[in-house]
Amino acid sequence: MPRVLLIEDDPSAREGIAIGLRRRGHEMRTAATGEAGLTALDEFRPDLLLLDLMLPDTNGVRVCRQVRGSSRLPIIMLTARGDDFDIVVGLETGADDYIVKPARAEVIDARIRAVLRRVEQPAAAPSPVEIHGGLAIDRTALTVSRHGTRLALAPSELRLLLHLSAAPEQVFSREQLLEDVWEYSHHGDTRLVDACVRRLRGRLEDPPAGPRYIQTVRGFGYRFGPL
């Protein structure tokens, strides 16, 4: 039973989402403010955070940034406005996905389960650690180190890196990555891919403006290397 923490200040939306997700088998905890939500994180230890963008005491972006600073907890942002700027800022901060409100409980449930599927450890046989330049990628332990320092990658960042590095120099279109990594159809929002690539470059590349690992192939998409 997935444990989901919902931080949402609107009482009717909070109650409606919580009831709908409980009916679909989720164990729910709710909080009305960002501070209450951060406290509940330690107490409840959720599998995923549903985070409203607009909160009365602090905004969702700040909460997302604070959570991401110390945790790989999957985060889905909730936004009522569908505003491009808010969505991009949320994704740049480290959210793994976003949902524009109002959304039906079955839609939220499907997105939660898709994100959680992406972070589940594959039951693969142990494999040696892959070395790519200064990166060490352990596909069994799901860890990445850069020059010997372990990187705390968000689930979507890790999954994207694992996917690209599994086929070095192969070019993937944004639509392919959206389908393979995010499990969306080709009609999904490719900004998810671009935002995740920018965040990943910020963690891997030195400097991010001259990427060595995650390279853009203009007019086609992205590839890993060549190094």
GROMACS elastic network, one bead per residue, 0.5 to 0.9 nm:
[ bonds ]
;  ai    aj funct       b0    kb
    1    25     6  0.60468   500
    1    26     6  0.55321   500
    1    27     6  0.63322   500
    2    25     6  0.74675   500
    2    26     6  0.51216   500
    2    27     6  0.60431   500
    2    28     6  0.84577   500
    2    46     6  0.77647   500
    2    47     6  0.61209   500
    2    48     6  0.78306   500
    2   112     6  0.89744   500
    2   113     6  0.85317   500
    2   116     6  0.85783   500
    3    26     6  0.59457   500
    3    28     6  0.59763   500
    3    29     6  0.78848   500
    3    44     6  0.81522   500
    3    45     6  0.77745   500
    3    47     6  0.50925   500
    3    48     6  0.66975   500
    3    49     6  0.88350   500
    4    21     6  0.88260   500
    4    26     6  0.66820   500
    4    27     6  0.61483   500
    4    28     6  0.51027   500
    4    29     6  0.64610   500
    4    30     6  0.84320   500
    4    44     6  0.88679   500
    4    45     6  0.87915   500
    4    46     6  0.52470   500
    4    47     6  0.59562   500
    4    48     6  0.51011   500
    4    49     6  0.58718   500
    4    50     6  0.70377   500
    4   112     6  0.88333   500
    5    27     6  0.85578   500
    5    28     6  0.59691   500
    5    30     6  0.57107   500
    5    31     6  0.76820   500
    5    37     6  0.77125   500
    5    40     6  0.78497   500
    5    41     6  0.74482   500
    5    44     6  0.77831   500
    5    45     6  0.84314   500
    5    46     6  0.58657   500
    5    47     6  0.80505   500
    5    48     6  0.65026   500
    5    50     6  0.60392   500
    5    51     6  0.81601   500
    6    14     6  0.74059   500
    6    17     6  0.84426   500
    6    18     6  0.76289   500
    6    28     6  0.73472   500
    6    29     6  0.62940   500
    6    31     6  0.62820   500
    6    32     6  0.84810   500
    6    37     6  0.78051   500
    6    48     6  0.87645   500
    6    49     6  0.61363   500
    6    51     6  0.60632   500
    6    52     6  0.79569   500
    7    14     6  0.78227   500
    7    29     6  0.86645   500
    7    30     6  0.58569   500
    7    32     6  0.57718   500
    7    33     6  0.64920   500
    7    34     6  0.67493   500
    7    36     6  0.82938   500
    7    37     6  0.57947   500
    7    49     6  0.77407   500
    7    50     6  0.62540   500
    7    51     6  0.50245   500
    7    52     6  0.59313   500
    7    55     6  0.83713   500
    7    60     6  0.87072   500
    8    11     6  0.75397   500
    8    13     6  0.73729   500
    8    14     6  0.55710   500
    8    30     6  0.74372   500
    8    31     6  0.63679   500
    8    32     6  0.51842   500
    8    33     6  0.68803   500
    8    34     6  0.84259   500
    8    37     6  0.89562   500
    8    50     6  0.82154   500
    8    51     6  0.66531   500
    8    52     6  0.51910   500
    8    53     6  0.83989   500
    8    54     6  0.81600   500
    8    55     6  0.70286   500
    8    78     6  0.85231   500
    9    12     6  0.89365   500
    9    13     6  0.81091   500
    9    14     6  0.70113   500
    9    31     6  0.74936   500
    9    33     6  0.60379   500
    9    34     6  0.87816   500
    9    52     6  0.76497   500
    9    54     6  0.78794   500
    9    55     6  0.58893   500
    9    56     6  0.70181   500
   10    13     6  0.53557   500
   10    14     6  0.58845   500
   10    15     6  0.85136   500
   10    32     6  0.74227   500
   10    55     6  0.88047   500
   11    14     6  0.50215   500
   11    15     6  0.60047   500
   11    16     6  0.83971   500
   11    32     6  0.77123   500
   12    15     6  0.52304   500
   12    16     6  0.59550   500
   12    17     6  0.84874   500
   13    16     6  0.50738   500
   13    17     6  0.59766   500
   13    18     6  0.83457   500
   13   102     6  0.83078   500
   14    17     6  0.54415   500
   14    18     6  0.60658   500
   14    19     6  0.85746   500
   14    30     6  0.72455   500
   14    31     6  0.83860   500
   14    32     6  0.79995   500
   15    18     6  0.51448   500
   15    19     6  0.60276   500
   15    20     6  0.84761   500
   15    30     6  0.85494   500
   16    19     6  0.53135   500
   16    20     6  0.61243   500
   16    21     6  0.86093   500
   16   105     6  0.81787   500
   17    20     6  0.51550   500
   17    21     6  0.60949   500
   17    22     6  0.85065   500
   17   103     6  0.88061   500
   17   104     6  0.81522   500
   17   105     6  0.61470   500
   17   108     6  0.83167   500
   18    21     6  0.52612   500
   18    22     6  0.60271   500
   18    23     6  0.85844   500
   18    26     6  0.86983   500
   18    27     6  0.89930   500
   18    28     6  0.63871   500
   18    29     6  0.79583   500
   18    30     6  0.74729   500
   18   105     6  0.86774   500
   19    22     6  0.51782   500
   19    23     6  0.62557   500
   19    24     6  0.87821   500
   19    28     6  0.86958   500
   19   105     6  0.86219   500
   20    23     6  0.52924   500
   20    24     6  0.65991   500
   20   104     6  0.83194   500
   20   105     6  0.51708   500
   20   106     6  0.76852   500
   20   109     6  0.85405   500
   21    25     6  0.65211   500
   21    26     6  0.55082   500
   21    27     6  0.79644   500
   21    28     6  0.75312   500
   21   105     6  0.62304   500
   21   106     6  0.79104   500
   21   108     6  0.79866   500
   21   109     6  0.64711   500
   22    25     6  0.51817   500
   22    27     6  0.61433   500
   22    28     6  0.65278   500
   23    26     6  0.73087   500
   24   105     6  0.84845   500
   24   106     6  0.80132   500
   24   109     6  0.73217   500
   26   109     6  0.86241   500
   27    46     6  0.88224   500
   28    46     6  0.86063   500
   29    40     6  0.78942   500
   29    44     6  0.73547   500
   29    46     6  0.84221   500
   30    37     6  0.75344   500
   30    40     6  0.83042   500
   31    34     6  0.75640   500
   31    35     6  0.86232   500
   31    36     6  0.57209   500
   31    37     6  0.51270   500
   31    38     6  0.88737   500
   31    40     6  0.74995   500
   32    35     6  0.86915   500
   32    36     6  0.68089   500
   32    37     6  0.72703   500
   32    55     6  0.78595   500
   32    56     6  0.84470   500
   33    36     6  0.52445   500
   33    37     6  0.60852   500
   33    38     6  0.86798   500
   33    55     6  0.60569   500
   33    56     6  0.64141   500
   33    57     6  0.62889   500
   33    58     6  0.76327   500
   34    38     6  0.61895   500
   34    39     6  0.86855   500
   34    51     6  0.87797   500
   34    55     6  0.65457   500
   34    56     6  0.78621   500
   34    57     6  0.64366   500
   34    58     6  0.59335   500
   34    59     6  0.72374   500
   34    60     6  0.72036   500
   34    62     6  0.87414   500
   34    63     6  0.63767   500
   35    38     6  0.51538   500
   35    39     6  0.63424   500
   35    40     6  0.86362   500
   35    57     6  0.74390   500
   35    58     6  0.78258   500
   35    63     6  0.83584   500
   36    39     6  0.51450   500
   36    40     6  0.61519   500
   36    41     6  0.87131   500
   37    41     6  0.62221   500
   37    51     6  0.89632   500
   37    63     6  0.86376   500
   38    41     6  0.51557   500
   38    42     6  0.71939   500
   38    63     6  0.75725   500
   38    66     6  0.88312   500
   38    67     6  0.79761   500
   39    42     6  0.58178   500
   39    43     6  0.67921   500
   39    44     6  0.88147   500
   40    44     6  0.56050   500
   40    45     6  0.76882   500
   40    46     6  0.88922   500
   41    44     6  0.54668   500
   41    45     6  0.53384   500
   41    46     6  0.66733   500
   41    49     6  0.86323   500
   42    45     6  0.56005   500
   42    46     6  0.86506   500
   43    46     6  0.88339   500
   45    48     6  0.88204   500
   46    49     6  0.68593   500
   46    73     6  0.80754   500
   47    73     6  0.67766   500
   47    74     6  0.71722   500
   47   116     6  0.78597   500
   48    73     6  0.60437   500
   48    75     6  0.59202   500
   48    76     6  0.77412   500
   48   112     6  0.76440   500
   48   115     6  0.86006   500
   48   116     6  0.76392   500
   49    73     6  0.71659   500
   49    74     6  0.62945   500
   49    76     6  0.62626   500
   49    77     6  0.82762   500
   50    74     6  0.87893   500
   50    75     6  0.60981   500
   50    76     6  0.50322   500
   50    77     6  0.60127   500
   50    78     6  0.68325   500
   50   112     6  0.86836   500
   51    54     6  0.89301   500
   51    60     6  0.62725   500
   51    61     6  0.89357   500
   51    63     6  0.82647   500
   51    64     6  0.78250   500
   51    75     6  0.70548   500
   51    76     6  0.61649   500
   51    78     6  0.56605   500
   51    79     6  0.86421   500
   52    55     6  0.67358   500
   52    59     6  0.81011   500
   52    60     6  0.57995   500
   52    76     6  0.86395   500
   52    77     6  0.58227   500
   52    79     6  0.60813   500
   52    80     6  0.83462   500
   53    59     6  0.58391   500
   53    61     6  0.64916   500
   53    77     6  0.64050   500
   53    78     6  0.58460   500
   53    79     6  0.54677   500
   53    80     6  0.80543   500
   53    86     6  0.79171   500
   53    90     6  0.79297   500
   54    58     6  0.77459   500
   54    59     6  0.52319   500
   54    60     6  0.59666   500
   54    61     6  0.86719   500
   54    78     6  0.86513   500
   54    79     6  0.74738   500
   54    80     6  0.84271   500
   55    58     6  0.55970   500
   55    59     6  0.50451   500
   55    60     6  0.64735   500
   56    59     6  0.73056   500
   58    61     6  0.84082   500
   58    62     6  0.68085   500
   58    63     6  0.73994   500
   59    62     6  0.56271   500
   59    63     6  0.66520   500
   59    64     6  0.88046   500
   60    64     6  0.59494   500
   60    65     6  0.84622   500
   60    77     6  0.76988   500
   60    78     6  0.87541   500
   60    90     6  0.79239   500
   61    65     6  0.60764   500
   61    66     6  0.85688   500
   61    77     6  0.87614   500
   61    86     6  0.87808   500
   61    89     6  0.73404   500
   61    90     6  0.57701   500
   61    93     6  0.65923   500
   61    94     6  0.88834   500
   61    95     6  0.88077   500
   62    65     6  0.50391   500
   62    66     6  0.61320   500
   62    67     6  0.85989   500
   62    93     6  0.83818   500
   63    66     6  0.50985   500
   63    67     6  0.61496   500
   63    68     6  0.84699   500
   64    67     6  0.51905   500
   64    68     6  0.59588   500
   64    69     6  0.84439   500
   64    75     6  0.75720   500
   64    77     6  0.85700   500
   64    90     6  0.77760   500
   64    93     6  0.65953   500
   64    94     6  0.68133   500
   64    95     6  0.68547   500
   65    68     6  0.51304   500
   65    69     6  0.60686   500
   65    93     6  0.57065   500
   65    94     6  0.68893   500
   65    95     6  0.87555   500
   66    69     6  0.51915   500
   66    70     6  0.72602   500
   66    71     6  0.87796   500
   67    70     6  0.58814   500
   67    71     6  0.58110   500
   67    72     6  0.80781   500
   67    73     6  0.76329   500
   67    75     6  0.89891   500
   68    71     6  0.50792   500
   68    72     6  0.62850   500
   68    73     6  0.73694   500
   68    75     6  0.88227   500
   68    93     6  0.80066   500
   68    94     6  0.64856   500
   68    95     6  0.83786   500
   68   152     6  0.86407   500
   68   153     6  0.87662   500
   68   154     6  0.72971   500
   69    72     6  0.85302   500
   69   152     6  0.83865   500
   70   152     6  0.78507   500
   71    74     6  0.87730   500
   71   152     6  0.74255   500
   71   153     6  0.86704   500
   71   154     6  0.78224   500
   72    75     6  0.87033   500
   72   152     6  0.68527   500
   72   153     6  0.65368   500
   72   155     6  0.62154   500
   73   154     6  0.73023   500
   73   155     6  0.74894   500
   74    95     6  0.73434   500
   74    96     6  0.62617   500
   74    97     6  0.87132   500
   74   115     6  0.71511   500
   74   116     6  0.74631   500
   74   119     6  0.80361   500
   74   154     6  0.71967   500
   74   155     6  0.62619   500
   74   156     6  0.81403   500
   75    94     6  0.78244   500
   75    95     6  0.50253   500
   75    96     6  0.54479   500
   75    97     6  0.68842   500
   75    98     6  0.84236   500
   75   115     6  0.86268   500
   75   154     6  0.89797   500
   76    95     6  0.58278   500
   76    96     6  0.58252   500
   76    98     6  0.51028   500
   76    99     6  0.71231   500
   76   111     6  0.85067   500
   76   112     6  0.77659   500
   76   115     6  0.84747   500
   77    87     6  0.82574   500
   77    90     6  0.69322   500
   77    91     6  0.83322   500
   77    95     6  0.63995   500
   77    96     6  0.79984   500
   77    97     6  0.63882   500
   77    99     6  0.62406   500
   77   100     6  0.84218   500
   78    98     6  0.58540   500
   78    99     6  0.50696   500
   78   100     6  0.59168   500
   78   101     6  0.65111   500
   79    82     6  0.60174   500
   79    83     6  0.79248   500
   79    86     6  0.77632   500
   79    87     6  0.76369   500
   79    98     6  0.74157   500
   79    99     6  0.64039   500
   79   101     6  0.57798   500
   79   102     6  0.86130   500
   80    83     6  0.82544   500
   80    99     6  0.85354   500
   80   100     6  0.55990   500
   80   102     6  0.67087   500
   81    84     6  0.87247   500
   81    86     6  0.83077   500
   81   100     6  0.69257   500
   81   101     6  0.73791   500
   82    85     6  0.87550   500
   82    86     6  0.75351   500
   82    87     6  0.70079   500
   82    99     6  0.83766   500
   82   100     6  0.54742   500
   82   101     6  0.77601   500
   83    86     6  0.53980   500
   83    87     6  0.62462   500
   83    88     6  0.86956   500
   83   100     6  0.89849   500
   84    87     6  0.51342   500
   84    88     6  0.60923   500
   84    89     6  0.85246   500
   85    88     6  0.52279   500
   85    89     6  0.60658   500
   85    90     6  0.84819   500
   86    89     6  0.51607   500
   86    90     6  0.60249   500
   86    91     6  0.85914   500
   87    90     6  0.51378   500
   87    91     6  0.62243   500
   87    92     6  0.85502   500
   87    98     6  0.72018   500
   87   191     6  0.89617   500
   88    91     6  0.51679   500
   88    92     6  0.60066   500
   88    93     6  0.85233   500
   88   191     6  0.75045   500
   88   192     6  0.82776   500
   88   195     6  0.70035   500
   89    92     6  0.50513   500
   89    93     6  0.61228   500
   89    94     6  0.88752   500
   89   195     6  0.88575   500
   90    93     6  0.51874   500
   90    94     6  0.67515   500
   90    95     6  0.59069   500
   90    96     6  0.89810   500
   90    97     6  0.87531   500
   90    98     6  0.80490   500
   91    94     6  0.53198   500
   91    96     6  0.67545   500
   91    97     6  0.70754   500
   91    98     6  0.78267   500
   91   191     6  0.86507   500
   91   192     6  0.70006   500
   91   195     6  0.59360   500
   91   196     6  0.71601   500
   91   199     6  0.87088   500
   92    95     6  0.72444   500
   92   195     6  0.55550   500
   92   196     6  0.70817   500
   92   198     6  0.75289   500
   92   199     6  0.63180   500
   93   199     6  0.80306   500
   94    97     6  0.89622   500
   94   154     6  0.67754   500
   94   156     6  0.87028   500
   94   157     6  0.86756   500
   94   195     6  0.87976   500
   94   196     6  0.78778   500
   94   199     6  0.74351   500
   95    98     6  0.73333   500
   95   154     6  0.81297   500
   95   156     6  0.84165   500
   95   196     6  0.89857   500
   96   115     6  0.75233   500
   96   154     6  0.75029   500
   96   155     6  0.70760   500
   96   156     6  0.55534   500
   96   157     6  0.82471   500
   96   192     6  0.81220   500
   96   196     6  0.82005   500
   97   111     6  0.82174   500
   97   115     6  0.78327   500
   97   156     6  0.85296   500
   97   182     6  0.86980   500
   97   192     6  0.71951   500
   98   111     6  0.88433   500
   98   192     6  0.88336   500
   99   102     6  0.85177   500
   99   103     6  0.73648   500
   99   107     6  0.88923   500
   99   108     6  0.74617   500
   99   111     6  0.83095   500
  100   103     6  0.66741   500
  101   104     6  0.85730   500
  103   106     6  0.83233   500
  103   107     6  0.64551   500
  103   108     6  0.67341   500
  104   107     6  0.53008   500
  104   108     6  0.64853   500
  104   109     6  0.86397   500
  105   108     6  0.50811   500
  105   109     6  0.59351   500
  105   110     6  0.85031   500
  106   110     6  0.60836   500
  106   111     6  0.86470   500
  107   110     6  0.51254   500
  107   111     6  0.62936   500
  107   112     6  0.86363   500
  108   111     6  0.51762   500
  108   112     6  0.61265   500
  108   113     6  0.86341   500
  109   112     6  0.51283   500
  109   113     6  0.62019   500
  109   114     6  0.85907   500
  110   113     6  0.52240   500
  110   114     6  0.61309   500
  110   115     6  0.87084   500
  111   114     6  0.50539   500
  111   115     6  0.62368   500
  111   116     6  0.86070   500
  112   115     6  0.52710   500
  112   116     6  0.61831   500
  112   117     6  0.85837   500
  113   116     6  0.50354   500
  113   117     6  0.59996   500
  113   118     6  0.86116   500
  114   117     6  0.51324   500
  114   118     6  0.64267   500
  114   182     6  0.75090   500
  114   183     6  0.69747   500
  114   184     6  0.89705   500
  115   118     6  0.52078   500
  115   119     6  0.67699   500
  115   155     6  0.84097   500
  115   156     6  0.82376   500
  115   182     6  0.74729   500
  115   183     6  0.87567   500
  116   119     6  0.53153   500
  116   120     6  0.64104   500
  117   120     6  0.53479   500
  117   121     6  0.87111   500
  118   121     6  0.83158   500
  118   155     6  0.74071   500
  118   156     6  0.76298   500
  118   159     6  0.70829   500
  118   181     6  0.75111   500
  118   182     6  0.75180   500
  118   183     6  0.85629   500
  119   122     6  0.88370   500
  119   155     6  0.58075   500
  119   156     6  0.79004   500
  119   158     6  0.87099   500
  119   159     6  0.75570   500
  121   124     6  0.84097   500
  121   140     6  0.78517   500
  121   141     6  0.83247   500
  121   142     6  0.76293   500
  122   125     6  0.89740   500
  122   139     6  0.89292   500
  122   140     6  0.77891   500
  123   140     6  0.84871   500
  124   127     6  0.82460   500
  124   139     6  0.87420   500
  124   140     6  0.69910   500
  125   140     6  0.75560   500
  126   139     6  0.81890   500
  126   140     6  0.57790   500
  126   141     6  0.87245   500
  127   130     6  0.85834   500
  127   138     6  0.77407   500
  127   139     6  0.70789   500
  127   140     6  0.65061   500
  128   137     6  0.89741   500
  128   138     6  0.70590   500
  128   139     6  0.81698   500
  128   140     6  0.84204   500
  129   136     6  0.63349   500
  129   137     6  0.56227   500
  129   139     6  0.70710   500
  129   140     6  0.83637   500
  130   135     6  0.80153   500
  130   136     6  0.55903   500
  130   137     6  0.50517   500
  130   138     6  0.63251   500
  130   139     6  0.80397   500
  131   134     6  0.71786   500
  131   135     6  0.57130   500
  131   137     6  0.64326   500
  131   138     6  0.89035   500
  132   135     6  0.50471   500
  132   136     6  0.63981   500
  132   137     6  0.78402   500
  132   165     6  0.85799   500
  132   213     6  0.85072   500
  132   225     6  0.89296   500
  132   227     6  0.76293   500
  133   136     6  0.80741   500
  133   146     6  0.89716   500
  133   147     6  0.88434   500
  133   213     6  0.87059   500
  133   227     6  0.68548   500
  134   145     6  0.80783   500
  134   146     6  0.55239   500
  134   147     6  0.51095   500
  134   148     6  0.80664   500
  135   144     6  0.68795   500
  135   145     6  0.56545   500
  135   147     6  0.64338   500
  135   148     6  0.80544   500
  135   204     6  0.81615   500
  136   143     6  0.81489   500
  136   144     6  0.56293   500
  136   145     6  0.50809   500
  136   146     6  0.64746   500
  136   147     6  0.79498   500
  136   148     6  0.77999   500
  137   141     6  0.88619   500
  137   142     6  0.74785   500
  137   143     6  0.60878   500
  137   145     6  0.66485   500
  137   146     6  0.89358   500
  137   162     6  0.80066   500
  137   165     6  0.88902   500
  138   141     6  0.55406   500
  138   142     6  0.54925   500
  138   143     6  0.52588   500
  138   144     6  0.63050   500
  138   145     6  0.86188   500
  139   143     6  0.69412   500
  139   144     6  0.85907   500
  139   162     6  0.74367   500
  140   143     6  0.79803   500
  141   144     6  0.89369   500
  142   158     6  0.77690   500
  142   162     6  0.87180   500
  143   150     6  0.72295   500
  143   151     6  0.74856   500
  143   152     6  0.82673   500
  143   153     6  0.84443   500
  143   158     6  0.81793   500
  144   149     6  0.83722   500
  144   150     6  0.59270   500
  144   151     6  0.57223   500
  144   152     6  0.79799   500
  144   153     6  0.79548   500
  144   158     6  0.80782   500
  145   148     6  0.54631   500
  145   149     6  0.50170   500
  145   151     6  0.54894   500
  145   152     6  0.89477   500
  146   149     6  0.51762   500
  146   150     6  0.64510   500
  146   151     6  0.68830   500
  146   203     6  0.89183   500
  146   204     6  0.71384   500
  147   150     6  0.85178   500
  151   203     6  0.75968   500
  151   204     6  0.86566   500
  152   158     6  0.89590   500
  152   203     6  0.89140   500
  153   156     6  0.80130   500
  153   157     6  0.57867   500
  153   158     6  0.56703   500
  153   200     6  0.79132   500
  153   203     6  0.80959   500
  154   157     6  0.51649   500
  154   158     6  0.61699   500
  154   159     6  0.86109   500
  155   158     6  0.52017   500
  155   159     6  0.61148   500
  155   160     6  0.85643   500
  156   159     6  0.51502   500
  156   160     6  0.60777   500
  156   161     6  0.85763   500
  156   181     6  0.77904   500
  156   182     6  0.78501   500
  156   196     6  0.71708   500
  157   160     6  0.52316   500
  157   161     6  0.61912   500
  157   162     6  0.86310   500
  157   196     6  0.60781   500
  157   197     6  0.75950   500
  157   199     6  0.75414   500
  157   200     6  0.59148   500
  158   161     6  0.51655   500
  158   162     6  0.61033   500
  158   163     6  0.85486   500
  158   200     6  0.84074   500
  159   162     6  0.51158   500
  159   163     6  0.61143   500
  159   164     6  0.86688   500
  159   181     6  0.65585   500
  159   182     6  0.88582   500
  160   163     6  0.51211   500
  160   164     6  0.61822   500
  160   165     6  0.84851   500
  160   177     6  0.78101   500
  160   181     6  0.61684   500
  160   182     6  0.87741   500
  160   193     6  0.86380   500
  160   196     6  0.79659   500
  160   197     6  0.81086   500
  160   200     6  0.86559   500
  161   164     6  0.52654   500
  161   165     6  0.58831   500
  161   166     6  0.83153   500
  161   197     6  0.89215   500
  161   200     6  0.79017   500
  161   214     6  0.83146   500
  161   224     6  0.82218   500
  162   165     6  0.53391   500
  162   166     6  0.59865   500
  163   166     6  0.53868   500
  163   167     6  0.73306   500
  163   177     6  0.84441   500
  163   180     6  0.82039   500
  163   181     6  0.72390   500
  164   167     6  0.58364   500
  164   168     6  0.66307   500
  164   169     6  0.84261   500
  164   170     6  0.77661   500
  164   171     6  0.85471   500
  164   172     6  0.79697   500
  164   177     6  0.88166   500
  164   214     6  0.80980   500
  164   222     6  0.82011   500
  164   223     6  0.62389   500
  164   224     6  0.54581   500
  165   168     6  0.52123   500
  165   169     6  0.83412   500
  165   170     6  0.89672   500
  165   213     6  0.86687   500
  165   214     6  0.89407   500
  165   223     6  0.81471   500
  165   224     6  0.55289   500
  165   225     6  0.82224   500
  166   224     6  0.85908   500
  167   170     6  0.56615   500
  167   171     6  0.87529   500
  167   223     6  0.83783   500
  167   224     6  0.74227   500
  168   171     6  0.85493   500
  168   223     6  0.69211   500
  168   224     6  0.50148   500
  168   225     6  0.60201   500
  168   226     6  0.68789   500
  169   222     6  0.89871   500
  169   223     6  0.54496   500
  169   224     6  0.53269   500
  169   225     6  0.53597   500
  169   226     6  0.55708   500
  169   227     6  0.89978   500
  170   222     6  0.82706   500
  170   223     6  0.55917   500
  170   224     6  0.70852   500
  170   225     6  0.86467   500
  171   216     6  0.88251   500
  171   217     6  0.73211   500
  171   220     6  0.72872   500
  171   221     6  0.63630   500
  171   222     6  0.55366   500
  171   224     6  0.79066   500
  172   175     6  0.80693   500
  172   176     6  0.59929   500
  172   177     6  0.64010   500
  172   217     6  0.89959   500
  172   220     6  0.72820   500
  172   221     6  0.54849   500
  172   222     6  0.54401   500
  172   223     6  0.62071   500
  173   176     6  0.50830   500
  173   177     6  0.63223   500
  173   178     6  0.85687   500
  173   219     6  0.88598   500
  173   220     6  0.55382   500
  173   222     6  0.64778   500
  173   223     6  0.88906   500
  174   177     6  0.51065   500
  174   178     6  0.60378   500
  174   179     6  0.86020   500
  174   186     6  0.89676   500
  174   190     6  0.59969   500
  174   191     6  0.87437   500
  174   193     6  0.63223   500
  174   194     6  0.79003   500
  174   220     6  0.79240   500
  174   221     6  0.55862   500
  174   222     6  0.73970   500
  175   179     6  0.62331   500
  175   180     6  0.85730   500
  175   184     6  0.86767   500
  175   185     6  0.79041   500
  175   186     6  0.53558   500
  175   187     6  0.80820   500
  175   188     6  0.78459   500
  175   189     6  0.86528   500
  175   190     6  0.65865   500
  175   193     6  0.85822   500
  175   221     6  0.87022   500
  176   179     6  0.51777   500
  176   180     6  0.59731   500
  176   181     6  0.82227   500
  176   185     6  0.89210   500
  176   186     6  0.74597   500
  177   180     6  0.50174   500
  177   181     6  0.54100   500
  177   182     6  0.71628   500
  177   183     6  0.85257   500
  177   184     6  0.89355   500
  177   190     6  0.86635   500
  177   193     6  0.70718   500
  177   221     6  0.89618   500
  177   222     6  0.88868   500
  178   181     6  0.56328   500
  178   182     6  0.50316   500
  178   183     6  0.63468   500
  178   184     6  0.56320   500
  178   185     6  0.72015   500
  178   186     6  0.71091   500
  178   188     6  0.70919   500
  178   189     6  0.79111   500
  178   190     6  0.65964   500
  178   192     6  0.76531   500
  178   193     6  0.65298   500
  179   182     6  0.56766   500
  179   185     6  0.54746   500
  179   186     6  0.64718   500
  179   188     6  0.83162   500
  180   183     6  0.54567   500
  180   184     6  0.76257   500
  181   184     6  0.80834   500
  182   185     6  0.88525   500
  182   192     6  0.86435   500
  182   193     6  0.87220   500
  184   187     6  0.75560   500
  184   188     6  0.58206   500
  184   189     6  0.86391   500
  185   188     6  0.56464   500
  186   189     6  0.83482   500
  186   190     6  0.86931   500
  187   190     6  0.85985   500
  188   191     6  0.88961   500
  188   192     6  0.87182   500
  189   192     6  0.61320   500
  189   193     6  0.81094   500
  190   193     6  0.52946   500
  190   194     6  0.66938   500
  190   195     6  0.88109   500
  191   194     6  0.50175   500
  191   195     6  0.59396   500
  191   196     6  0.83366   500
  192   195     6  0.53977   500
  192   196     6  0.61575   500
  192   197     6  0.86409   500
  193   196     6  0.52138   500
  193   197     6  0.61352   500
  193   198     6  0.87094   500
  194   197     6  0.51197   500
  194   198     6  0.62825   500
  194   199     6  0.87601   500
  195   198     6  0.51960   500
  195   199     6  0.63473   500
  195   200     6  0.86281   500
  196   199     6  0.51453   500
  196   200     6  0.60446   500
  196   201     6  0.85271   500
  197   200     6  0.50226   500
  197   201     6  0.60338   500
  197   202     6  0.85322   500
  197   214     6  0.73816   500
  197   222     6  0.87750   500
  198   201     6  0.51643   500
  198   202     6  0.62518   500
  198   203     6  0.88994   500
  198   208     6  0.80700   500
  199   202     6  0.50591   500
  199   203     6  0.66256   500
  199   204     6  0.88646   500
  200   203     6  0.52202   500
  200   204     6  0.61285   500
  200   205     6  0.80783   500
  200   208     6  0.89813   500
  200   214     6  0.81355   500
  201   204     6  0.50193   500
  201   205     6  0.50863   500
  201   206     6  0.83070   500
  201   207     6  0.85286   500
  201   208     6  0.53573   500
  201   209     6  0.83311   500
  201   211     6  0.67888   500
  201   212     6  0.89045   500
  201   213     6  0.79247   500
  201   214     6  0.67363   500
  202   205     6  0.60030   500
  202   206     6  0.79566   500
  202   207     6  0.79589   500
  202   208     6  0.53690   500
  202   209     6  0.88155   500
  203   206     6  0.84331   500
  203   208     6  0.80503   500
  204   207     6  0.87179   500
  204   208     6  0.75969   500
  204   211     6  0.84697   500
  204   212     6  0.87301   500
  204   213     6  0.74477   500
  204   214     6  0.85497   500
  205   209     6  0.79925   500
  205   210     6  0.74258   500
  205   211     6  0.56197   500
  205   212     6  0.65269   500
  205   213     6  0.69778   500
  205   214     6  0.82289   500
  206   209     6  0.78729   500
  206   210     6  0.72460   500
  206   211     6  0.72975   500
  206   212     6  0.81834   500
  207   210     6  0.56936   500
  207   211     6  0.69908   500
  208   211     6  0.55281   500
  208   212     6  0.85997   500
  210   215     6  0.87315   500
  211   214     6  0.59570   500
  211   215     6  0.58599   500
  211   216     6  0.83795   500
  211   225     6  0.89961   500
  212   215     6  0.63639   500
  212   224     6  0.81794   500
  212   225     6  0.62624   500
  212   226     6  0.76631   500
  212   227     6  0.63411   500
  213   223     6  0.80199   500
  213   224     6  0.52986   500
  213   226     6  0.74176   500
  213   227     6  0.67466   500
  214   222     6  0.67012   500
  214   223     6  0.59049   500
  214   225     6  0.63967   500
  215   221     6  0.85592   500
  215   222     6  0.55897   500
  215   223     6  0.53905   500
  215   224     6  0.61474   500
  215   225     6  0.64027   500
  215   226     6  0.84491   500
  216   219     6  0.87257   500
  216   220     6  0.80626   500
  216   221     6  0.59346   500
  216   223     6  0.66004   500
  216   224     6  0.89749   500
  217   220     6  0.55070   500
  217   221     6  0.52452   500
  217   222     6  0.55801   500
  217   223     6  0.71736   500
  218   221     6  0.64748   500
  218   222     6  0.82963   500
  223   226     6  0.82851   500
  224   227     6  0.82283   500
